[in-house]
Amino acid sequence: MKSLFISILLLAVPSFALAIDKEEALYYADWIDTIQDNNLTLSKAFINENPSKALLYISQAIVNTENNFLKAKCYIQKGIIYNYSYLNKSDSALQNLIAARDIYLENDIRTFQARHGLEADGVIGKRSFQALNRTAEHRVDQLKLSLERGRWLMRDLNEDFILVNIAGARAYLVRADGTLWTTRSITGSQYRKTPVFRDKIKYMEFNPTWTVPRSIFLKDKLAKIRQDPVYLERNNYVVKQSNGDLISPKLVNWSSPNPNVTLMQKPGPNNALGLVKFMFPNQYAVYLHDTNDKSLFNRNQRNLSSGCVRLEYPFELAMLLMEDDPDWSFKRMQAILDSKKTTRINLLKPIPVLLTYWTSWVEENQVHFREDIYDRDTVILNALKNK
C-alpha cells in the first residue's frame, strides 16, 4: 500500500516537457499582453508562419508562469479566437489556428473532465469551470487528506481487501500481490451519507429479501403507498406486524403518521438489493449489494443511495471471493439464483472491507479528483494544520 501512496504523491506533481526556457516563456507571456493591447504586427506574422507552433508556445509560456496548462489553452481560446475575430475570416492562418485550438483544447478538456468525474463532452460548463478554478494548493490538500484517511483504515493490511471510495463512487478488490479488480458503485447521497469504517465481509446472501429501514419507510414508501393502492403488490412487498407476523395491507391504517408495521420486499429481479448482497453486520446497517436499476451506473455523479453501496458487477465479485473454494462454481451460483430461494453462502475466510472517503486518488496512472460532497475535507484539513 505504500507504493500506492507514493504513486499518488508522484502523480500529483505537475511536470511538463517544455521546449522553451524561462526567459523565452516570459517573452511569449509579454507577447500575449501585446496582443491584448491590439498590437497585432508580431503576433499575426508568427501565426501566419506556424499557427500550431504559436498555439503550443503560448500555452507553454503560460504554463511556466501560471502552472496551469488547461487554463492556458482556455486563455488562448478567448484571447486570440474570440477577441480578434475581426481578423480576415478567410485567412488560412486563422483557420489553422482555430483547428489546432479545437484539437488540443477539446481533447485536454475531455481528459480533465474524465479525471474529475464530469461529463467528458469537451464543453466547459458550470461544474467544469468550477473544477478548473481549483488552485494547486487545494489539489495538494486533497492528496494530503487521502493519505491521512488511508492511515486511519489501512493499517496492517497484508491480505486481500475490498475498498469502497465513497466520494469517487467506485469499489475495488485489492489482492495481496497487488492485482486489482474494480467496478463502479453507487454510494450514499449528501443527505443519507455512507459511513466511513472498516469491517469484514463474512458471507453473501443470494436472492435476498429487503426489510425496509424505518427512515426510508417513513420518508419515501409511506407516501407512495397512500397514493397508489397497488404499490405494495406490484413491487412484491409484504407487511409485518411488530411481532413479525404477516398482516394484510388492507388492515393497516396508512393515513397514520407512523404506522406500526414493517415492509419486507420478497426476493426477485425487482428487489431493491438485486440478487445478491455482501454482508458485514454493523451498527450502521449498511452493506454492499446488487441493484434492480443498472442505468444509474451510467451517471458521472453516483452518490445516490440511502447509505448502502450498490455494485455494478456484483457477481464478478462473488466469483472472485469464492475462487479458493473447490466446491464453488459459476454453475452452482446460477443454480442458487434460479431457485429464487434466499441462500446464505459463507466465505472461506472473512475479507476486510474498507469504506473510505477519498476526494483524490490514483487509478490507471492518473490522479483523479472529486468534489467534497459531504463537506468533510475542511474540518479534517484544519485539524491537520493545527497539529
KAMOZI-V523683 format. One record per backbone hydrogen bond with DSSP energy under -1.0 kcal/mol. NH is the residue of the N-H (numbers start at 1). CO is the residue of the C=O. E is the energy in kcal/mol with one decimal. If there is no record, write none. Layout:
nh=NH co=CO e=E
nh=NH co=CO e=E
//
This chain:
nh=5 co=1 e=-1.8
nh=6 co=2 e=-2.5
nh=7 co=3 e=-2.3
nh=8 co=4 e=-1.9
nh=9 co=5 e=-2.1
nh=10 co=6 e=-2.7
nh=11 co=7 e=-2.7
nh=12 co=8 e=-1.0
nh=13 co=10 e=-1.0
nh=18 co=16 e=-1.4
nh=25 co=21 e=-2.4
nh=26 co=22 e=-2.5
nh=27 co=23 e=-1.7
nh=28 co=24 e=-2.0
nh=29 co=25 e=-2.2
nh=30 co=26 e=-2.5
nh=31 co=27 e=-1.9
nh=32 co=28 e=-1.9
nh=33 co=29 e=-1.5
nh=34 co=30 e=-2.2
nh=35 co=31 e=-2.3
nh=36 co=32 e=-2.2
nh=37 co=33 e=-1.2
nh=38 co=35 e=-2.0
nh=39 co=34 e=-1.9
nh=44 co=40 e=-2.5
nh=45 co=41 e=-1.4
nh=46 co=42 e=-2.3
nh=47 co=43 e=-2.7
nh=48 co=44 e=-2.7
nh=49 co=45 e=-1.8
nh=50 co=46 e=-2.3
nh=54 co=50 e=-2.3
nh=55 co=51 e=-2.3
nh=56 co=52 e=-2.2
nh=57 co=53 e=-2.9
nh=58 co=54 e=-2.4
nh=59 co=55 e=-2.0
nh=60 co=56 e=-2.6
nh=61 co=57 e=-2.5
nh=62 co=58 e=-2.2
nh=63 co=59 e=-2.3
nh=64 co=60 e=-2.3
nh=65 co=61 e=-1.3
nh=66 co=62 e=-3.7
nh=67 co=63 e=-2.0
nh=72 co=68 e=-1.8
nh=73 co=69 e=-1.6
nh=74 co=70 e=-2.0
nh=75 co=71 e=-2.4
nh=76 co=72 e=-2.3
nh=77 co=73 e=-2.5
nh=78 co=74 e=-2.3
nh=79 co=75 e=-3.3
nh=80 co=76 e=-2.8
nh=81 co=76 e=-1.1
nh=82 co=77 e=-1.4
nh=83 co=78 e=-1.9
nh=85 co=82 e=-1.1
nh=87 co=84 e=-1.6
nh=91 co=88 e=-1.9
nh=95 co=91 e=-2.1
nh=96 co=92 e=-2.6
nh=97 co=93 e=-2.4
nh=98 co=94 e=-2.6
nh=99 co=95 e=-2.4
nh=100 co=96 e=-2.8
nh=101 co=97 e=-2.9
nh=102 co=98 e=-2.6
nh=103 co=99 e=-2.2
nh=104 co=100 e=-2.5
nh=105 co=101 e=-2.8
nh=106 co=102 e=-1.7
nh=107 co=103 e=-1.5
nh=108 co=104 e=-1.8
nh=109 co=105 e=-2.5
nh=110 co=106 e=-2.4
nh=111 co=107 e=-2.2
nh=112 co=108 e=-2.6
nh=113 co=109 e=-2.8
nh=114 co=110 e=-2.5
nh=115 co=111 e=-2.0
nh=117 co=114 e=-1.1
nh=118 co=113 e=-3.0
nh=121 co=119 e=-2.3
nh=125 co=123 e=-1.4
nh=129 co=125 e=-2.7
nh=130 co=126 e=-2.1
nh=131 co=127 e=-2.2
nh=132 co=128 e=-2.5
nh=133 co=129 e=-1.4
nh=134 co=131 e=-1.4
nh=139 co=135 e=-1.8
nh=140 co=136 e=-2.4
nh=141 co=137 e=-2.2
nh=142 co=138 e=-1.8
nh=143 co=139 e=-1.8
nh=144 co=140 e=-2.3
nh=145 co=141 e=-2.3
nh=146 co=142 e=-2.0
nh=147 co=143 e=-2.1
nh=148 co=144 e=-2.3
nh=149 co=145 e=-2.8
nh=150 co=146 e=-2.2
nh=151 co=147 e=-1.8
nh=152 co=148 e=-1.3
nh=153 co=149 e=-1.3
nh=154 co=150 e=-2.7
nh=158 co=156 e=-1.1
nh=161 co=174 e=-2.2
nh=162 co=352 e=-2.8
nh=163 co=172 e=-2.5
nh=164 co=354 e=-3.2
nh=165 co=170 e=-2.9
nh=166 co=356 e=-3.1
nh=169 co=165 e=-1.3
nh=170 co=165 e=-1.3
nh=171 co=183 e=-2.7
nh=172 co=163 e=-2.7
nh=173 co=181 e=-3.1
nh=174 co=161 e=-3.1
nh=175 co=179 e=-2.8
nh=178 co=175 e=-2.0
nh=181 co=173 e=-2.1
nh=183 co=171 e=-2.3
nh=185 co=169 e=-2.3
nh=186 co=310 e=-1.9
nh=187 co=302 e=-1.7
nh=189 co=305 e=-2.1
nh=197 co=355 e=-1.1
nh=199 co=353 e=-2.4
nh=201 co=351 e=-3.0
nh=202 co=279 e=-2.6
nh=203 co=279 e=-1.3
nh=204 co=345 e=-2.9
nh=205 co=277 e=-2.5
nh=206 co=343 e=-2.8
nh=207 co=275 e=-2.4
nh=210 co=265 e=-2.1
nh=212 co=263 e=-2.1
nh=217 co=213 e=-2.6
nh=218 co=214 e=-2.4
nh=219 co=215 e=-2.4
nh=220 co=216 e=-2.6
nh=221 co=216 e=-1.9
nh=222 co=217 e=-2.5
nh=224 co=220 e=-1.1
nh=225 co=221 e=-2.5
nh=226 co=222 e=-2.0
nh=227 co=223 e=-1.7
nh=228 co=224 e=-2.0
nh=231 co=228 e=-1.8
nh=234 co=230 e=-2.8
nh=235 co=231 e=-1.7
nh=236 co=233 e=-1.2
nh=237 co=232 e=-2.8
nh=238 co=264 e=-2.8
nh=240 co=262 e=-3.0
nh=241 co=245 e=-3.2
nh=244 co=241 e=-1.9
nh=247 co=239 e=-2.3
nh=251 co=248 e=-2.0
nh=252 co=249 e=-1.4
nh=254 co=252 e=-1.4
nh=256 co=253 e=-1.5
nh=261 co=259 e=-1.9
nh=262 co=240 e=-2.5
nh=264 co=238 e=-2.4
nh=265 co=210 e=-3.1
nh=266 co=236 e=-2.7
nh=271 co=268 e=-1.8
nh=274 co=271 e=-2.1
nh=277 co=205 e=-1.7
nh=278 co=288 e=-3.3
nh=279 co=203 e=-2.9
nh=285 co=282 e=-1.2
nh=288 co=278 e=-1.5
nh=289 co=309 e=-2.3
nh=290 co=276 e=-2.5
nh=297 co=294 e=-1.6
nh=298 co=295 e=-1.7
nh=299 co=296 e=-1.4
nh=304 co=302 e=-1.4
nh=305 co=187 e=-2.7
nh=309 co=287 e=-2.4
nh=310 co=186 e=-2.2
nh=311 co=289 e=-2.6
nh=312 co=184 e=-2.1
nh=317 co=313 e=-1.3
nh=318 co=314 e=-2.3
nh=319 co=315 e=-2.0
nh=320 co=316 e=-2.1
nh=321 co=317 e=-2.5
nh=322 co=318 e=-1.1
nh=325 co=322 e=-2.0
nh=328 co=325 e=-1.8
nh=333 co=329 e=-2.2
nh=334 co=330 e=-2.7
nh=335 co=331 e=-2.0
nh=336 co=332 e=-2.0
nh=337 co=333 e=-2.2
nh=338 co=334 e=-2.7
nh=339 co=335 e=-1.3
nh=340 co=337 e=-1.0
nh=343 co=206 e=-2.1
nh=345 co=204 e=-3.0
nh=347 co=202 e=-2.3
nh=351 co=201 e=-1.7
nh=353 co=199 e=-2.6
nh=354 co=162 e=-3.1
nh=355 co=197 e=-2.8
nh=356 co=164 e=-2.6
nh=361 co=368 e=-1.7
nh=363 co=366 e=-2.5
nh=366 co=363 e=-1.0
nh=368 co=361 e=-3.5
nh=369 co=115 e=-2.2
nh=370 co=359 e=-2.4
nh=373 co=371 e=-1.8
nh=375 co=372 e=-1.6
nh=380 co=376 e=-1.5
nh=381 co=377 e=-2.9
nh=382 co=378 e=-2.5
nh=383 co=379 e=-1.8
nh=384 co=380 e=-2.2
nh=385 co=381 e=-2.2
nh=386 co=382 e=-1.5
nh=387 co=384 e=-1.1
//
